[in-house]
Amino acid sequence: MSTQPYILILYYSRQGATRAMAERLAAGVESVRGIEARLRTVPPVSPTCEAVDPEIPAEGAIYADLDDLRHCAGLALGSPTRFGNMAAPLKYFIDTTSELWLGGALVDRPATAFTSTSSLHGGQETTLISMLLPLLHHGMVYAGLPYSEVELMETQAGGTPYGASHVAGKRSDLPLDDHERRLAFAQGKRLARLALALERHEEDT
């Protein structure tokens, strides 16, 4: 079993766009020596109480549990936009983390967020902010995308200083373009570097 620190990339994806972004963030994380990426997802929620999903998804990342969060060196949250907010399945999972909040398990760990929308002005920035709020309550240190990433000034689709984003189109079938891919990679790389720096600081104090 690996003893390396890891960045938890926790996402919900319905059509695959947010999952593709998560994989680019993971590539960015793993471009940094000494840390790895751990991809996890959350199950859908249903208004029908009897609806039960399998314990393991048919494809993609496995479902997260609280220990994935408890032991992470940093966290990236990803969600498609739902009326300018994060999707209910991700919010539902975050609402189960009170135990970690009570113990201060995530205090001073770096975190970030990413999202995908169908339209260019579909609420990307408010969705990212909606994911930021519980991270601040957990005492995490939020890290967006700085303008030293030149793609922020060049993008014609996704990309915000609040975090990486993607415009998937009205059929949710557009792939990430080059700017979106590079920004997601840069976000993962930055989060990994910050996590290692904060860990070293803790060891020195």
KEKOL-15831 format. One record per atom (N, C-alpha, C, O): residue in one letter; x, y, z. Coordinates in steps of 0.1 Angstrom, whole numbers, plus 2048, in hexadecimal, padded with zeros to 3 digits. Atoms other than C-alpha are relative to their C-alpha. Layout:
<atoms>
aXYZ;...
</atoms>
This chain:
<atoms>
m8087F4800;m800800800;m80980C800;m81280D808;s7F87F4801;s80E8227F6;s7FF80980D;s7F480B813;t8007F77F4;t819839813;t80280F7FB;t803818804;q7FE7F2805;q81C8587FC;q7F3808804;q7E8803804;p80C7F77FE;p805876804;p7F98007F2;p7FE7FE7E8;y80880080C;y7E98797EB;y7F680C801;y7F281180B;i80B7F6802;i7D18937DD;i7F37F87FD;i7F37F07F4;l80D806803;l7AD8887DF;l7F98087F5;l7F68147F7;i8087F980B;i79B8917BE;i7F27FA801;i7F07EF7FC;l80D8057FD;l77788D7C8;l7F68077F7;l7F58137F7;y8097F980B;y75D8937AC;y7F37F87FE;y7F27EC802;y80D807806;y73A88B79F;y7FF8047F2;y80180F7EE;s8017FE80E;s73688777A;s7F47F87FA;s7F37EC7FC;r80C807806;r71687F767;r8037FC7F2;r7FF7F17EE;q7FE80380F;q721881742;q80E7FE7FD;q8127FA7F2;g7F2803803;g74687D746;g80A80C800;g81680A800;a7F77F4801;a7538A1743;a80880380D;a81480580C;t7F97FD7F3;t75B8A6768;t80A7F5803;t8147F8809;r7F780B7FE;r76B884769;r80D8027F8;r8188007FC;a7F47FD808;a78288E74C;a80880B806;a81580A805;m7F97F67F9;m78B8AD75F;m8087FA80C;m8147FE80E;a7F98067F4;a79389977E;a80C7F87FC;a8167F8803;e7F5807804;e7AA88376A;e80C8097FC;e8178057FD;r7F67F6803;r7BD8A275D;r80680580D;r81280780E;l7FA7FB7F3;l7C18AF781;l8097F5806;l8137F880B;a7F780B7FB;a7CE88C78B;a80D8007F9;a8177FD7FF;a7F3800808;a7E888E76F;a80980B805;a81580A806;g7F87F57FA;g7F38B077D;g8057FD80D;g811800810;v7FB8047F3;v7F58A27A0;v80C7F77FF;v8167F9805;e7F680A801;e80A885795;e80C8047F8;e8167FD7F7;s7F47FA807;s82289B781;s80A80580B;s815809808;v7F87FC7F5;v82F8A57A4;v8067F4807;v7FE7EC80C;r7F980B7F9;r84888E7B4;r7FC80080F;r7FB80A815;g8028027F1;g83F8807D7;g7F1801804;g7EE801810;i80E7FF7FC;i8198827D5;i7F87F97F5;i7FC7F97E9;e80880680A;e7FD86F7C3;e7F2805801;e7EE80B80A;a80E7FC801;a7D98747B8;a7F87F4804;a7FB7E8800;r80A80A7FD;r7BC8607C6;r7F28057FB;r7ED80E800;l80D7FC806;l79D8627B0;l7F47F9807;l7F57EC809;r80C8067F9;r77B85C7C2;r7F48087FB;r7F58147F7;t80D7FA804;t7578637B9;t7F67FE80B;t7F97F8815;v80B8027F6;v7368637CB;v7F47FB7F8;v7F27FD7EC;p80B806807;p7168507C3;p7F580B7FD;p7F4815804;p80B7F7802;p6F78617B4;p7F680080C;p7F67F6814;v80A8007F6;v6DB86B7CB;v7F27FF7F9;v7F18037ED;s80D802806;s6B78627C5;s7F4804809;s7F6802815;p80C7FD7F8;p69586F7D1;p7F87F4804;p7F07F480D;t80780C7FD;t68A84B7D2;t8087F980B;t8147F4808;c7F88057F5;c69583D7F4;c8057F27FE;c80F7EE803;e7FD80E802;e6958197E8;e80C7FE7F5;e8117F37F4;a7F580180A;a6AF8217CC;a80D7FE807;a81180680F;v7F38037FA;v6D08117D5;v80A7FD7F5;v8087F47EC;d7F580280A;d6F08137C0;d8097F5805;d80A7F2811;p7F68097FC;p70A7F87C0;p80B807808;p80D813807;e7F67FA7F8;e7267FD7D9;e80D8047F8;e81480D7FC;i7F57FC808;i7407FF7BD;i7FA8047F2;i7F27FD7ED;p8057FC80D;p73981379D;p8047F67F5;p80E7F07F6;a7FD80980B;a73880077C;a80D8057F9;a8147FC7F3;e7F47FB806;e75481776F;e80580C807;e7FD81280E;g7FA7F47FA;g76B833779;g8047FE80E;g8077F3813;a7FB8007F2;a77683C79C;a7F77F9809;a7EA7F9807;i8098067F6;i76982A7BA;i7FA80B809;i7FF816809;y8077F67F7;y75383B7D4;y80980480C;y8117FC811;a7F87FB7F5;a7648517EE;a7FA7FC80E;a7EE7FA80F;d8058017F3;d76284B813;d80780B809;d810812804;l7FA7F57F8;l76B862830;l80F7FF803;l816809804;d7F28017FF;d78D853834;d8088057F5;d81480A7F6;d7FA7F980C;d79685E811;d80380E803;d80E814800;l7FF7F27FD;l79088181D;l80980280C;l81280B80C;r7F97FE7F3;r79F87D840;r80F8007FE;r816807804;h7F2802801;h7C1872834;h8068077F3;h8128067F1;c7FA7F980C;c7C5888814;c80980B804;c80881180E;a7F77F57FE;a7E18A1811;a7FA80D7FA;a7FE8187FD;g8077F5807;g7CA8B77FB;g7F47FA7F9;g7F37EE7F7;l80D804806;l7A88B67EB;l7FC8097F4;l7FD8157F4;a8067F980C;a79A8BF7C9;a7F17FB7FF;a7EF7EF7FD;l80E804802;l7748BF7C6;l7FB8047F2;l7FE80F7ED;g8057FE80E;g7638BC7A4;g7F27FD7FE;g7ED7F2803;s80E802802;s73F8BF79A;s7FB8077F3;s8008127F0;p8077F880A;p72A8C877C;p7F780B806;p7F480A812;t8087F57FB;t7158E7780;t7F17FC800;t7EC7F67F6;r80F8027FF;r6F18E478C;r7FA80D805;r7F9810811;f8057F37FD;f6E190678A;f809809808;f80580F812;g7F67F87F9;g701917795;g8057FB80D;g80B802815;n7FC8067F3;n7078FF7B1;n8067F27FD;n8057ED7F2;m7FB80D802;m7198DE7B6;m7F57F6800;m7EA7F9804;a80A80A802;a7068BE7AE;a7FC7FA80E;a8057F9817;a8058067F3;a6F18AE7CA;a8087F5805;a80A7F4812;p7F980B7FA;p70588E7CD;p80D804807;p8107FE811;l7F47FB7F9;l7258A17D5;l7FD80780D;l803805817;k8047F87F4;k7138B87ED;k7FC7F680B;k7FE7F8817;y80580A7F6;y7038997FE;y80C7FA807;y80C7F8813;f7F58067F9;f72588A804;f80780A809;f80B806814;i7FA7F67F8;i7348AA811;i7F880280D;i7FE804818;d8087FF7F4;d7178AC829;d8027F580B;d7FD7F6816;t7FE80B7F7;t72288B839;t80E802807;t8127F980F;t7F27FE7FB;t74589A843;t80080780D;t80B80C811;s7FF7F97F3;s73B8AA864;s80A7FA80A;s810801812;e7F68077F7;e750890877;e80E8067FD;e815808807;l7F37FB803;l76F89D865;l80180F804;l80B813809;w8007F27FC;w7658C186B;w80180280F;w80980A814;l7FF7FF7F2;l7608BB890;l80E7FD805;l81280380F;g7F28037FB;g7838AD893;g80B8087F9;g8168067FC;g7F67F8807;g7948C687C;g8097F97F7;g8147FC7F6;a7F7809808;a7A18AB866;a8068067F4;a8118027EF;l7FC7FA80D;l7A48C1847;l80680E801;l8098147F7;v7FB7F27FE;v7B18E1857;v80E8027FA;v8177F97FC;d7F37FD806;d7CE8F1843;d8047F87F5;d80F7F97F0;r7FC80780D;r7CD8D9826;r7FB8087F4;r7F080E7F5;p8047F880C;p7CB8E8803;p7F57F97F9;p7F37ED7F9;a80B805808;a7AC8E47EE;a7FD8097F4;a8018147F4;t8047F980C;t79E8EE7CD;t7F37FA7FA;t7EF7F07FF;a80C805806;a7808E97B7;a8008017F0;a80780A7EB;f8017FF80F;f7778E3792;f7F27FC7FC;f7EB7F5803;t80E802804;t7578E277E;t7FE7FF7F1;t8088027E9;s80480080E;s7468DC75C;s7F28057FE;s7E9801806;t80D7FB803;t7288ED74D;t7FD7FE7F1;t8057FB7E9;s80480180E;s7148EA72D;s80280C7F8;s80580B7EC;s7FF7F4807;s71690E724;s80B809806;s80F807812;l7F57F87FB;l731929727;l7FD80880C;l806809815;h8047F87F4;h71E93E740;h7F67F8809;h7EC7FE80D;g8098087F9;g70E921752;g8027FE80E;g7FD7F5815;g7FF8007F2;g718929775;g80D7F9805;g80D7F4810;q7F38067FC;q73C91C776;q80580680D;q8097FE816;e7F97FA7F4;e74993578F;e7F87FF80D;e7FD7FD817;t8088027F4;t72B9337A7;t8017F1805;t8017EE811;t7FF80E7FC;t72E90D7A6;t80D7FE808;t80E7F7812;l7F38017F9;l75390F7AF;l7FF80680E;l805801818;i8017FA7F2;i74B9277CC;i7F77F7809;i7FA7F7815;s8098097F7;s72F90F7D8;s8087F5806;s8067F0811;m7F780B7FA;m74A8F47DC;m80B806809;m80F7FF812;l7F67FA7F7;l76290D7EC;l7FB80180E;l802800818;l8067FC7F3;l74A915809;l8027F580A;l8077F8815;p7FE80A7F6;p74B8F381B;p80F7FD803;p8137F980E;l7F18027FE;l7718F1816;l80580A80A;l80D807812;l7FC7F57F6;l775912829;l7FB7FC80E;l8027FE818;h8058047F3;h75F904845;h8097F5806;h80A7F4812;h7F780A7FB;h7778E7847;h80E805803;h8167FE808;g7F37FA7FD;g7948FF84B;g80A7FD7F6;g8167FF7F8;m7F680380B;m7A48F682A;m80580D7FA;m7FF8177FB;v7FA7F5807;v7BA90D816;v7FD8007F1;v8027F77EA;y80580180D;y7AA9157F5;y80B8057F6;y81180F7F8;a7F77FD80A;a7C09167D6;a7F98007F2;a7F67F57ED;g80580080D;g7B29227B5;g80A7FF7F5;g8157F97F7;l7F680080B;l7C4928794;l80580E7FE;l7FD8177FC;p7FB7F2802;p7DB946792;p8028047F2;p8027FB7E9;y7FE7FB80E;y7DF95C773;y80E7FE7FB;y8108027EF;s7F4804806;s80295076F;s7FE7F47F7;s8077F17EF;e80480A80A;e7F093475D;e7FA8087F4;e7EF80C7F4;v8047F780B;v7EE94673B;v7F37FC7F9;v7ED8047F3;e80D804807;e7D193172F;e7F4807806;e7EA8077FF;l80C7F97FB;l7BA944746;l7FD80D7F8;l7F18117F7;m8027F4808;m7BF963730;m7FC7FC7F1;m7F88047EA;e80280580D;e7BC94E710;e7F47F87FD;e7F07F77F2;t80B80A802;t7A0936715;t7F38077FA;t7F08127FE;q80D7FC805;q780939701;q7F57F7805;q7E97F8800;a80A8097FA;a76E91F715;a80180080F;a7FD80A815;g7FF8017F1;g774913739;g80D806805;g8178087FD;g7F47FB7FA;g78E920751;g7FD80D809;g7F9817803;t8027F57F7;t78A937770;t80A80180A;t8117F780D;p7F77FF7F5;p7A094478C;p7FB7F880C;p8037F6815;y8068077F5;y7889327A4;y8037F17FF;y8027E9808;g7FD80E803;g792910794;g7FE7FD7F1;g7F78047EA;a80280480E;a7938FD774;a7F17FD7FC;a7EA7F9805;s80E802804;s7738FA760;s8007FC7F1;s80A7FD7EA;h80180580E;h7668EC73F;h7F28037FB;h7E8802802;v80D7FE807;v74A8F4726;v7FE7F37F8;v8047F17EE;a80380D806;a73B8D271C;a7F68017F4;a7F57F77ED;g8097FE80B;g7218E0704;g7F27FB804;g7F17F480E;k80E8037FB;k6FB8DB705;k7FD7F1800;k7F47ED807;r80180F800;r6FF8B56FE;r80A7FA809;r80A7EE80B;s7F68057F7;s71B8B2717;s80A7F77FA;s80E7ED800;d7F780A807;d7318A26FD;d80C8077FB;d8148007F3;l7F47F9804;l74C8BC6F7;l80C7FB808;l80B7FC815;p7F48037F8;p76F8B0701;p80780C806;p804817801;l7F87F57FA;l7868C5716;l8098067F4;l8107FE7ED;d7F67FA80A;d7998DE6FF;d80D801806;d80F7FF812;d7F28007FB;d7BE8E4702;d80280980C;d809806815;h7FF7F77F5;h7BA902719;h7FA7FA80D;h8007FA818;e8078077F5;e7A28EF730;e8097F5806;e80A7F3812;r7F880B7FC;r7B98D1731;r80C805808;r810800812;r7F47FB7F9;r7D88E673A;r7FD80680D;r804805817;l8037FA7F3;l7C68F9755;l7FC7F680B;l8007F7816;a80280A7F7;a7B98DA765;a80D7F9805;a80E7F6811;f7F38057FD;f7DC8CB764;f80780980A;f80C804814;a7F97F67F8;a7EA8EB773;a7FA80080E;a802802818;q8077FF7F3;q7D08EB78F;q8047F4808;q8077F5814;g7FC80C7F9;g7D98C7799;g80F801804;g8127FE810;k7F27FE7FD;k7FE8CF798;k80280A80B;k80A807815;r7FF7F67F6;r7FA8EE7AD;r7FC7FB80E;r8027FD818;l8058057F4;l7E58DC7C7;l80A7F6806;l80C7F6812;a7F680A7FB;a7FF8C07CA;a80C807806;a811803811;r7F47F87FB;r81C8D97CE;r7FD80780E;r805807817;l8047F97F4;l8098EC7E9;l7FE7F680B;l8027F9817;a80280A7F5;a8008CC7FC;a80D7FB805;a80F7FA811;l7F38047FC;l8248C17FD;l80780B808;l80D809813;a7FA7F57F9;a82F8E4808;a7FA80280E;a801804818;l8077FF7F3;l8158E5824;l8047F5809;l8067F6815;e7FC80C7F7;e81F8C2830;e80E803805;e811800811;r7F27FD7FC;r8448CD831;r80080B80B;r80780A815;h8017F57F6;h83A8EC845;h7FB7FA80D;h8007FE818;e8058067F4;e8278D785E;e80B7F8807;e80C7F8813;e7F58087FA;e8458C0863;e80A809806;e811805810;d7F67F77FB;d85B8DE869;d7FC80880C;d80480F812;t8057F87F4;t8458EE884;t7FD7F780C;t7F97FD816;
</atoms>
